[in-house]
């Protein structure tokens, strides 16, 4: 029983890779078995009390001492794991969940074995623990098929041993069980649920965007430039690159802020939109005097190690530490630097995301649009518009570290019309806002130039700070643009920027040589009774029962899960959450699971008139939630679900029964 419970607990290796998981699993699997063996002739309450005391003692190695918030950690660890990007760091407040589940399964199983004559029923709690590990480890690396095979063999051995069969039965039965387990390893990946398993993280509520530091890195640009020799950090890397620090995608007319939803991670960073050719760059960053908790890295990281309490925004790839790293702290980063071809750049089209083209209300919008149209006159393709806008700012204003700081609309208006001089703070923010008036989704990035090279190590100082802008293209992802002119004449003293400018000029020449801009294209943008029978079942009976139980369990999941998900969304707290739940449910019913950010036009264009008549008003209600959540009423939530129910009935009426059954079996 200890082996079965421990093997089930090892199913969490996709959540917590490494030896840290063993500290939680081994004591939890073995201690209850020892208690059951020593107290099986004593009252059950005594054994359970001893198990509880030992469970508390077992948490001491996890926490390196007694933890007052132990029970709160057990209660909150579920949600914490569902909002963590795998692999999760082996933190005590997360591992305590595995410790508790395995301990509970081992206790129930061992006491059942010691006090009854049941066979494999004692293994049911361990199977439930393994099922939990499967759900929580959907996004993890590796496979749990070998663990499932080992569980099957151990449970078969348990059934044979409990029959008091002669040893020859065990010698004959174990190879048969191992053969069946091997067959399951081959057949398992072919099952429908293996192709697209249900991921509970899709339904988890992510933490809301928060302001990371009291002072935005963009607000520090001018101050850093006034003291350019302050040591901030060093980077050991194979090649010089820009070290990005913070990504800012929201603008309220006064300042740029981050809308990132940071999630804890053990080091893995989800891939971005670009899936083509890349350069893999490894860096080792060592802190010196860099303030705040943002972590610099080149381009989009894919793996980070050496940061305790690491968090990442899956959308932007920005990195954050739970606490400000101390001087001398080092960590390693592996980044993917996209290398798109000329053809891919020339064919790029911007994504359709209203939040990335939003412009604050005010009279300055007309000025920004007029200047942007003048700068991009004659350019009809998005990539050419971006290049010409970049060139316009680089040639019509000058770089000046003594220019007034700030990036409010009034300040940028003064910069564009009067002073025509500023730092990268003004150039990057002006570019991003002018791009938005052209329908180009943009954001601002704060980072640093490569720094001073010395023996393969780049020393980055405060004077190397730089802001640039990025525009998001479909499938291409975010592409950087550098509107800040060089510090001497029209050339930049920064090799990375100079290369990017030369590339943009070369690509712009491709259009000119072709006789004009190419046509602009658009793309739309988710029990036993305690008595011992006379003889045990044959192995084929055990295998059949196990297979039937799995089929029944699978049927129960595919039947109950859609109902539970819909019920949870309909009964969410607050009318604004119920409206968003109705919109998400509608996207699921329309086959757009996970694509909840699609606009009304995108969704309506895909549907018939009967369905679009309900989708359009539902989308209007959901837009109020996104932009004015305080104005949403209970009547709006009720109306949203009435529309959602009507859409569901219409979809079911036009979808053949066989298609509905197939989608249900595949958990779509």
ROLO-16248 format. One record per residue: residue in three letters; z, x, y of N, C-alpha, C in turn. Coordinates in steps of 0.05 Angstrom, whole numbers, plus 5000, padded with zeros to 4 digits. Atoms other than C-alpha are relative to their C-alpha. Example, Ala and Ser with C-alpha at 12.3 -4.5 7.8 and 13.67 -1.06 7.14 Angstrom:
# ROLO-16248
ALA500050184976515652464910500050185024;SER499949844976514352734979501449855022;
END
This chain:
# ROLO-16248
UNK500050164976500050005000500050175025;UNK500049814977501450585047497250115005;UNK502749904997494550855033498149795011;UNK501750214989491250185046500549955029;UNK499450054972494950075111499150245017;UNK500949774984493550795134497050015003;UNK503050004998486150735117499149795020;UNK500750214980485750085156500550095028;UNK499449894973489050425215498150225008;UNK501949804993484150995211497449885009;UNK502350144989478850475227499950025030;UNK500049964971480950595299499050275009;UNK501049744992477751285297497649985019;UNK502150044980471950995337501149955027;UNK498650054975476950815391501450255010;UNK498549764993481351445389499150224981;UNK500849785017477452025359501950245003;UNK498349774999481452635341502749964986;UNK497450005015488352805313502149825013;UNK497950174987492152385364500549744986;UNK499750255015490951765322501950034977;UNK498349975023494552065263503049975006;UNK497250034992501152085301500949715000;UNK499450285000500751335307499849874973;UNK500650135025498051175238501850084977;UNK498649905024501651615187502949904998;UNK497350115002508851425204500049704996;UNK500150295002506950695211499249914972;UNK500950085026503650685142502050074978;UNK498349915021508751075102502949905001;UNK497250084997515550875130500649724988;UNK499450265012515150125112499850004969;UNK500149995029513050305041502550124988;UNK497549885009519150755033502349805002;UNK497950204996523650205061499949794978;UNK500350215021520849695012500850104973;UNK499249895026521750164953503050034997;UNK497149955001529050304971501649745002;UNK498450244995531149594990498949754986;UNK501250245012527149144943502149834985;UNK497950165013533748924909502049905021;UNK498350084979537048804976498949755014;UNK501250234986536248195022497750085018;UNK502449954984529748145059500750065029;UNK499449964972533048105127501050295005;UNK499149734996536248785116497650195001;UNK502449834999529449095101498549975026;UNK501450044975526248785162501450125023;UNK498549884979531849005207499750315000;UNK500449715002531149715181497250085009;UNK502749944991523649685192499749995030;UNK500250024971524549465264501350255013;UNK498849764988529350045278498250244996;UNK501749775005524650535246497449995017;UNK502450034982518750245286500750115028;UNK499149904974522650385350500250304999;UNK499749715002524251085325497250134998;UNK502749895003516851185308498550025026;UNK501449984974514851085381500950245016;UNK499049764985518951685403498050235000;UNK502049794999513752195380497649935017;UNK502350084983508351785416500650055029;UNK499349984972511951765483501550255007;UNK498449764995515652425475502849935011;UNK497450104991522152035485500149704999;UNK499650294999524851335493498549895024;UNK501650124979520350875535501149735007;UNK498950274993523550295573497949785000;UNK502150204998516849945582498549974974;UNK501450015026515149965507498949734994;UNK500950275008514649215496497849905020;UNK502150074981510549125560497450144992;UNK502449865008505749655535498749874976;UNK501150145024504949295468498549755009;UNK501350254992503348645504497550055017;UNK502249954982498548955554497850184989;UNK501949815010494949455510497449874991;UNK502550135008489948935486498050005022;UNK501850014977486948825554499250275010;UNK500649734991487449555572497850134983;UNK502049895018483249745511497349865005;UNK502550144996478149205526498650085026;UNK501249914974477049495596499850305001;UNK500249715002476750215572497350074987;UNK502549905011470250585560500650204977;UNK499449835023470450895491498550265001;UNK497450005013472751375469502349995020;UNK497750034983479551205497501750254998;UNK498149775001484451755515502449924983;UNK497750075017490151785464502649995016;UNK497650044984495251555515502049834984;UNK498050155015501851285488499949705004;UNK500050294995501150605522497649864987;UNK502250125015494650505483500450044970;UNK499549955028496450825416502249834989;UNK497850165010502650395411498949744988;UNK501150245013498149805394499250064971;UNK500749935027495350165333502550044983;UNK497449955014502350395314501349744992;UNK498750265006504949675317498449854979;UNK501650155019499049365280500250114972;UNK499849885027499249865222502849964989;UNK497250035009506849825218500449714990;UNK499750285008506549065214498549954974;UNK501650045024501049075161501450134976;UNK498649865022504749595119502649864992;UNK497550145007511349215124499549754984;UNK500650255014508348545103499050074972;UNK501249935026504248865047502050124981;UNK498149875018509749305019502249814991;UNK497950195008515048755020498949794981;UNK501350195019510148274987499750124973;UNK500349865026508748784932502750034986;UNK497449945012516048944922501549754991;UNK498450245006518548224919498549784986;UNK501650205014512747844886498350154980;UNK501849895020507647954831497149955008;UNK502750044991501547814873498450264998;UNK501749775003495548284869499050095027;UNK501349894976490848384927500949845025;UNK499250154976494147864974501650185018;UNK498449824983498748424998498250175019;UNK501849844983492548775027498849845022;UNK501350164979490448195071500850095028;UNK499349914972494548425133498550265007;UNK501449754994491349115127497149945006;UNK502850084994484448785125499749895028;UNK500150104972486148415189500250225020;UNK499949774982488049075221497350145002;UNK502649885001481449365199497949845016;UNK501850174985477748765228500550035030;UNK499449954971481348875295498850275009;UNK501249744993479149605293497049985003;UNK502950044998471949385281499349895027;UNK500650134974472148935343500450195023;UNK499449834977475449435389498450265000;UNK501549765001471050005366497049975000;UNK502950055001464149685374498550215016;UNK501449814983462250165430500450294992;UNK499249735007465250775396497950154984;UNK501849845016461751355363500950014971;UNK499349995028461451445288499549744986;UNK500450245016461550925233502549944985;UNK497750095016466850515197499149914972;UNK500850075027462650395135501450174979;UNK498449855020466050975098502849904998;UNK497350115001472750685117500149744985;UNK500250255015470650005091499750054970;UNK500349935029468450325025502650104988;UNK497549905010475050695018502049774997;UNK498350235003478850045031499449844975;UNK500850155024474849694977501050134975;UNK499149865024476350234926503049994997;UNK497050015002483850244943501049724992;UNK499150275008484449484938499349944971;UNK500750035029480749494871502150154983;UNK497949865015485750024847502649855000;UNK497650174998491449584872499949774980;UNK500250235019488848994831500350104972;UNK499849905027488149424768502850094993;UNK497349915005495049734775501949774997;UNK498150235001498449064786499649844974;UNK500550145026495348804720501550144977;UNK498749855021499349324681498050064977;UNK502049935020492949514646500550284989;UNK499949725010492450124602498550195018;UNK501349814982490250754637496950004996;UNK502850005005483350694605498549805018;UNK501250204983482050064647499750125029;UNK500249894973483550444711497850215001;UNK502149805001479051024690497249875000;UNK502650145000473450524677499549845025;UNK500450184977474650074736499550145026;UNK500449864975475050594791497250095005;UNK502849934995467950864781498449755007;UNK501550244993465450144782500549925029;UNK499450074972469150014847498750195019;UNK501349814982466550654877497049955001;UNK502850075000459450454857499449775018;UNK500450234982460149784891500450075029;UNK499649924972462950114953497650165011;UNK502349854991457050594955497649815005;UNK502150204996452349994948500449865027;UNK499450134975455949675007499350185024;UNK500749814978454850305049497049995006;UNK502950014996447350235038499249735011;UNK500850274992446949475047501249925027;UNK498650084976451949425105498350025025;UNK501649994975447249685160497749815001;UNK502350185000441949185138500849725007;UNK499150274994446348575152499449935029;UNK500750084972444548165215502250085020;UNK497849944981451448275247500150305006;UNK500049714994450549035240498050085021;UNK502049934981444349025283500949945029;UNK499150084974447748675341502849894998;UNK497250115004455348625331501149895026;UNK498750124976459548205377501850215013;UNK498449814985462848625431501949845018;UNK498150164983469248315460500150105028;UNK500049904973468448755521498149855018;UNK501950164984462748305543501549775014;UNK498650234989467847755556502650085014;UNK497549914987473448185584499750005030;UNK500150004970475148115658500650295010;UNK499749734989474048785692501850005025;UNK498449994976478749015747498249975025;UNK501650044975476348825818499650275014;UNK500449754984473449355865502550055017;UNK497749924983478949735901499250245017;UNK500549774984478950235957501550244988;UNK498949785015480050905924502050165016;UNK498349844983482951325980500449875026;UNK499550124974486051156046497950095020;UNK502249894983480551586079497550034983;UNK502549985015473351506055498950295003;UNK501349744997469752166040497950005022;UNK502050014978464351936089501350045027;UNK498649964975469451916144501050295004;UNK499149724999471352636128497750195007;UNK502249824996464352916138500250165026;UNK499949864974464853076212502450195002;UNK497649834998471953346205499650254983;UNK500549765017469953816148498150195014;UNK502049824986464054076189501250155023;UNK498749854978468754276245501650244990;UNK498649785012472554736197498450094975;UNK501949975022466754976153500850214979;UNK499349795019470355556118502349934982;UNK497750085017475755166082499049984971;UNK500750005028475355286006500849734988;UNK499550265012474754625968500050014969;UNK500149975029472654785896497850204993;UNK502149825011468355245853498749864976;UNK501550115023463055065802498650234986;UNK501449815017460755495745497749854986;UNK502350165011453755245727497650194997;UNK502449845006447055495702498050005023;UNK501950024978443255265764501349865024;UNK498850144977444755035835499149715002;UNK500650294997445054285846501849895022;UNK498150144983448153795894502349904984;UNK497750105015455153625873500949735013;UNK499450264988456052875885503049944997;UNK497250065000463052635902500549704999;UNK499550284999463051905921497449855005;UNK502350184997458051335917500949755015;UNK499150234983458550795972497649815002;UNK502250205001454450155964500549755015;UNK499450244985457849646009500350085030;UNK499849954971457249606085500749755014;UNK499050234985460949136131499450015030;UNK500649974972458149366197501750215014;UNK498249804989463749866209500050254983;UNK499949765018464050316148498849934973;UNK500950025027461050436080502450034981;UNK497949985020465750316021498849984972;UNK500950015027465250325946500749744987;UNK499550245016464549705903500350064971;UNK499849915028465750105839502349864986;UNK497950115018469649795782500650214980;UNK499349775017472950395752501449914974;UNK498850065026474750375678500950264988;UNK499149765013478950875639498150094978;UNK501749905021475151315590501150264990;UNK499149755012476551885543498150235006;UNK501849794993470652275571497149925000;UNK502850095001464251885556499349845024;UNK501050164978460151615614497549854991;UNK502350155010455251055598497450105013;UNK502649924990447851215607499149835023;UNK501150154978444251005670497449864992;UNK502650145005437550645677497950194989;UNK502249815008433351275667500450094971;UNK499949925028431751415594497850214994;UNK502249815005426051915603501050294999;UNK499549725002425852675608502350085019;UNK497849914984432153015634500650304996;UNK498849735004435253705645503049964996;UNK497150015005442153775615501450245013;UNK498649794985446754165661503049984995;UNK497149995006453754385642501450155023;UNK498649894977458854535696503050024993;UNK497149985001466054765700501050015029;UNK499050034972469454535764502950075002;UNK497249924995475854845790500849925028;UNK499150094973479754525847501350225015;UNK498749824982481954915907501549855021;UNK498750154979483254495968498849725005;UNK501450264996479153855957502149774999;UNK498150225000483253245978499049764984;UNK500850255013483252565945499850024970;UNK500250015029482052355873497249984989;UNK502850005009474452345871499550274986;UNK500749755014471552865822497150065004;UNK502849934996465153235840498650074974;UNK501749945023459553305789497149985008;UNK502950014994452053405787498749754989;UNK501550245008447652785785501749814984;UNK498650195015449652295731501450134976;UNK498749875023455052565683499649834975;UNK500050145026454852385609502450064984;UNK497649935015461052745584501850165018;UNK498049864983467452985619502450064982;UNK497649925016473253365588501950155019;UNK498049864985479753635616501349855022;UNK498850164978481753065662501849794987;UNK498150205010487952665646499949765018;UNK500350244984487351945668497349975012;UNK502750024989479851985677499049715000;UNK501350264998476251365702497250035010;UNK502949984993468851235712499049725007;UNK501550244993464550705745497549994984;UNK502550005017459250515692497549975016;UNK502450054985454350295746499050255014;UNK500949764984454250925790500550264986;UNK499349755013457251445743502050165016;UNK498049854984462351635797502650044983;UNK497649925015468551985770502549995017;UNK497550034985475751885790502350094982;UNK497649925015482452185769502249815007;UNK497850184995488751775763501850105022;UNK498449874979492352275808498550245011;UNK501449784987490052805856500450264983;UNK499849765016488553435815501350235016;UNK498649784986492954035832498150245003;UNK501649764995490154685858499950174975;UNK500449855024487255085801499249844976;UNK500850175022485854485757497050024995;UNK502849985007479354545719499249784980;UNK501150185020474954065680497150064996;UNK502849945007468154095647498449745000;UNK501850234998462253625659497350074989;UNK502849985009455653535624498449785014;UNK501550194984450553195669497149994990;UNK502850045006443552915658498549975027;UNK501650004975438753075715497249894994;UNK502650125007432652605712497750185010;UNK502549854993425752935713497649824996;UNK502250185003420852365723497350145007;UNK502649894993413452515725498949885026;UNK501250114976408952405785499149714996;UNK500950275006405951795752502249805001;UNK497750185001412751485741501149955028;UNK499150034973414751615813498149825016;UNK501950154984408351335842499949704992;UNK500050275009408950705800502649865003;UNK497350124998416250575818500049755017;UNK499550244984418249885842503049955003;UNK497150044996425049705872501149774984;UNK498750225014429949285834500749775019;UNK499450244984431648585857503149964999;UNK497150034999439048615877500849945029;UNK499350084972441148225940502450155011;UNK497649864990447848595944499350275011;UNK500849734991444149255954498049995023;UNK501750024976439648986010501349845022;UNK498550154980445048606048500350165025;UNK499749884974445348746122501949835016;UNK498050154985451348546165498749855023;UNK501050164978450047996216500550155026;UNK499849874974448748266285497350055013;UNK502649964986443448406337498650264992;UNK501249745007442349116310498049974977;UNK501850025022438648856249497050005009;UNK502750004990432448716291499150285008;UNK500749724992432549426319499450174975;UNK500449845024433249736250497449934986;UNK502450095014427649316222497550105016;UNK502349924984422949476280499550304997;UNK500349715003424250226275499050074972;UNK500949955028423350206199497149934996;UNK502850085002416849836205498150195014;UNK501649804986414250336256499850264984;UNK500049755016416250916212498349984975;UNK501550035026412850626150497449865004;UNK502550144994406750336184497750114982;UNK502249925017400850346136500850054971;UNK499049955027405250456074500749734987;UNK499650265013405149866026501450034973;UNK498549965025408350175964502850085007;UNK497249944993415950235962500650305001;UNK499349725000416150975945498850145024;UNK501249884976411451146003501649915024;UNK498350094978415650726050502550175002;UNK497649845000421851116029499450285010;UNK500749734992418351786038499550025030;UNK500749994971415651616107502549945017;UNK497650054986422351336129501750265001;UNK498649745001425551996107498850205019;UNK501449814982420252396145500549925029;UNK499650094973421151966207502750095011;UNK497349914990428652116213500250305001;UNK499949704999427752856197498550125024;UNK501649884978422652946253500549875027;UNK499550144974425252466307502950025009;UNK497349964991432452686311500950274991;UNK499149735006436353336308502850014988;UNK497449965013442153596268501950135019;UNK498149904981448453716309502849954990;UNK497450045011455353836280502049905021;UNK498250094979458453676348499549715008;UNK500650284994455552966349502449824994;UNK497850185005460452386353500049904972;UNK499950105027462852176284499949695000;UNK500050295003462451466257497349894991;UNK502550135010457351006224500149705003;UNK500150284995458650326253497249925011;UNK502650094990452649906274499650085029;UNK500249924972454050046348499650305002;UNK500349715000454750786334497350094991;UNK502749935010448250816294497949925020;UNK501950084979444750426349499950215022;UNK499949784980447050956399498650254990;UNK501349775012444651496352496949975000;UNK502950045003437651196342498649975027;UNK501350064975436350996414500650205023;UNK499249834977440151496458500250294993;UNK499449715004442852146429497950144982;UNK502049885019437852266372501150264988;UNK498849775013442752766343502549914985;UNK497750085016448052726290500250184975;UNK499749865025450452986223498849844978;UNK501150155022448452766154501349734997;UNK498750265000453452196162498249795014;UNK501750194985448951856214497249984988;UNK502750015011442352056182499949834974;UNK500150135025444051806113500649705003;UNK499450284996447251156136497849855014;UNK502350134986441550996184497749964981;UNK502150035019436551126129500549774981;UNK499450215019440150666080499849725012;UNK500250264987440550096130497249935008;UNK502850054994433350166153498549934975;UNK501350075025431250166080500649724991;UNK499350285007434949516069498449805015;UNK501650204985431049176124497249984988;UNK502750015013424749346084500249894971;UNK499750105027427649046020500550214979;UNK499549795018429349715989503050024994;UNK497149995007436149705952501050285003;UNK499149734993440050295979503050024999;UNK497149934998446850635979500250285012;UNK499449744988450051256010501650174980;UNK498649825018452451855970501250235017;UNK498749774987457452375996500450224979;UNK499749785018457353045963499850275014;UNK500149734989456253785974497550154991;UNK502249825008450654295975501150194979;UNK499149835022450954805918502350195007;UNK497949814993455355295956499050284999;UNK500749725000455456045959500250114972;UNK500049905028453356365893501150284998;UNK498949735005457156955865500650024970;UNK499649965028456357165793499949754983;UNK500250255015454256485767502049795008;UNK498050194990459856135805499449935028;UNK500650094973458555715866502649925014;UNK497650064984464055705919499249805021;UNK500750224983463755045955502249985022;UNK498150034978466955006024499549745015;UNK500250254985467954446073497449985016;UNK502550004985461754656112497649934983;UNK502250085017457454496052499949704995;UNK500050295004459053756056497349885010;UNK502550124994452953306059499949714990;UNK500550285009451152566056497049964997;UNK502850085003444652296030499849714991;UNK500450285008441651626012498549994974;UNK501450055026439151345946498849725000;UNK501350265003434350775930499749954970;UNK500150075028434450415863497349884993;UNK502650105010427850315826500349914972;UNK499950115027426549915764499350214979;UNK500349815023427350345700500450295009;UNK499749734990427450965744502950065008;UNK497249964991434550855768500150095030;UNK499649914972437251155833498550265005;UNK501449764992432851665868501050095027;UNK498949904975435652115924497950045021;UNK501749944976432652175994501850155020;UNK498649824982434652696046498949985028;UNK501150034973433452446117501150195021;UNK498849824981437752976149498350255004;UNK501749764995433553536182501550254995;UNK498849745004434854266170501450105026;UNK498549914977439354656216498350195018;UNK501849844983433555086240497249904996;UNK502750114999426754796258499849774980;UNK500450225018423854316207500750074971;UNK499349925027425954716146503049974996;UNK497250025007432454596110500950264988;UNK498949755012436955176091501249954973;UNK498950085025438554836026497849974980;UNK502349985019434054995966499649734986;UNK500350255015435454335929498649795017;UNK501350194981433653915990497250085006;UNK502749914994427654346006498149934978;UNK501750075023424954235936499349715000;UNK500550295000425853485942498149925022;UNK501850064978422353476010497150084993;UNK502749915008416453875983498849814980;UNK501050195020415953405924499149735013;UNK500750254986415952795970497450025015;UNK502549964985410553086014497650024981;UNK502249985019406353255953499249734989;UNK500650275011407052555925498749825021;UNK501350164979405452235992497150085003;UNK502749924999399152655992498349894977;UNK501550125023397252355924498949735009;UNK501050264990396651675959497750045019;UNK502049964979392651956017497450084987;UNK502549915014387652305970498749774985;UNK501250225015386851655932498849795017;UNK501350194982384151295993501849785010;UNK498250204990390450916012502149944979;UNK497850075018396550615980499149814978;UNK500650185022396350285914501249735005;UNK498850264996397749535910502949994991;UNK497250025006404949365910500449794978;UNK499550195022407449045846502949925001;UNK497250105001413748645835500749934972;UNK499050075027417948555774502649855003;UNK497550154998423448035764502350154987;UNK497649875011430048265755501849804986;UNK499949955017444447765618501849934973;UNK497249905003499546724964500849964971;UNK499250015028501946854912502449834997;UNK497750175006507146424878502250154987;UNK497849845012511246994850499850034970;UNK500249995029509046894777497750194993;UNK502049815009505147424739498149874979;UNK501850115019498947154704499850184975;UNK500249855025497447364633498050225002;UNK502049794998491347764652498749995027;UNK501249994974487847994715497049944999;UNK502850064999480847814737498350254995;UNK501849775004474948244718499050105027;UNK500949884975471948704769497849845014;UNK502150154987465948264780501149755014;UNK498750234987470647694796501250095027;UNK498849894975474348124848497850045021;UNK502249954982467648334878498949745011;UNK501150254991465147624881501849865019;UNK498050134982471547364912500050145027;UNK500049854975471447924964497549935016;UNK502550074986464147784980500049725011;UNK499850274990465347044985501949975024;UNK498150014978471347155030498750105026;UNK501449894977467147585076498049805012;UNK501950194991461747055079501449775014;UNK498550234987466846505094501150095027;UNK499049914974470046935148497850025021;UNK502249984981463347085179499149735009;UNK500750274992461546345178502049885020;UNK498050104982468146185211499750125028;UNK500349864974466946705266497649885015;UNK502450104986459846465282500249715007;UNK499650284993462245745283502049975024;UNK497850044980468545835325499650165026;UNK500249824977466646405372498649875024;UNK501350134976461546025417501749785012;UNK498250214990466345435421502350125016;UNK497749884986472245885440499250125026;UNK500849884975468246265492499449805021;UNK500650224981465745625525502649875010;UNK497550124992472745335525501650185018;UNK498649814983475645965555498950005028;UNK501250004973470645955612500449745014;UNK499650264987471545215625502849975011;UNK497250024992479045295631501150245015;UNK499149764985479245935672501749925024;UNK498350054977484245985728498450015026;UNK501350014974481745785796497249884998;UNK502750125001475445385813497850205001;UNK502249814998471546005831499450144973;UNK500549885027472646305761498749804981;UNK501350205017470545655729497149975007;UNK502850014992464145645770498550244988;UNK501349765012462546365748499849974970;UNK500250055029464146155677497749824993;UNK502250185005459145585682497350155002;UNK502549854997453746065707499650194976;UNK500249825023455246565651499249844975;UNK500750165024455046015599497149915001;UNK502850084998448345775626498250234993;UNK501649765007445546485622499950044970;UNK499949985029447846515550498349794986;UNK501550215012444845845533497050045004;UNK502849954995438246055564498950264988;UNK500949755013437946695523500150245018;UNK499849784981439847145582502850124999;UNK497349905003446547385554500350275013;UNK499449744987449547945596498550055026;UNK501649964976444547855653500849795021;UNK498950204982449147435698499350055029;UNK500749934972446747795762497249915007;UNK502750104993439747485758500249795023;UNK500050194978438047095821498949744990;UNK501050265007436246365820497050004996;UNK502949995003428946525830499250124974;UNK500649875025428946985770500449814976;UNK499450185022432246475725498149755000;UNK501650244998428345875751497150064991;UNK502849935007421646235742499550004970;UNK500349985028423046295668500249734986;UNK499350255013424645555655498149785008;UNK501650244995421344885652501149855024;UNK499050164977421944375709502649864993;UNK497650155007427143985670502550175002;UNK497749835000431744575664500550125028;UNK499749884974430344895732501249815020;UNK498850204982432444245766503050025000;UNK497149975001439544385742500850295006;UNK499349734995439345145747500350065030;UNK500049944972437745165821502649925014;UNK497550064987443844765845502450154989;UNK497849845011448345135796500150285012;UNK500149744988445945795824501050005028;UNK499050014973447345565894503049995001;UNK497050015001454545395875501150274993;UNK499049735008455446075841499750205023;UNK500349824977452846425904502349975019;UNK497750044983458446105944502450164989;UNK497849865011463346415895499850305006;UNK500449724996460347105904500450095028;UNK499949924972460047105979502149855017;UNK497950144985465146586001501849864980;UNK498450125021470046475943502349825010;UNK497850174990475446165987499249725006;UNK501050274993471045566002499449834975;UNK500750155025470045355929502249804994;UNK498150225005473444695911499949934970;UNK499950105028475344355845497549834995;UNK502450165004469543875856497650174994;UNK502249825005464744465859500050104971;UNK499849915027467444725793499249784980;UNK500850235017466644035761497049965000;UNK502950044998459543975787498550234986;UNK501349775013457844675761500049964970;UNK500050045029460044495691498349764991;UNK501850235006456343835693497150104998;UNK502749885001449944235709499750174975;UNK500249835023451544735655499749844974;UNK500250175024452544185603497249874998;UNK502750115001445943865623497950204991;UNK501849795008442344525615500350054970;UNK499649955028445444635547498749784983;UNK501250225015443243945523496950025000;UNK502949984998436144065548499050234983;UNK500949775016435744755515500149934970;UNK499850075029438244475448497849804992;UNK502150205007433243895452497350134995;UNK502649885002427344365459499950244981;UNK499949785019429744905410500149904972;UNK500050095028428044805337502650074986;UNK497549965015433844745288500250274987;UNK499949745013431845365250500550235019;UNK499549794979431845785314502949995008;UNK497250014992438645525334501950114978;UNK498349895022441545695265499750314999;UNK500349715001438546395267501550135023;UNK498649884977441246525337503049994996;UNK497150025005448146275315500950214980;UNK499249805020448246735254499950285011;UNK500249744988446247325297501950035024;UNK498150004977451647145349498750045026;UNK501449974975446547085404500949775019;
END
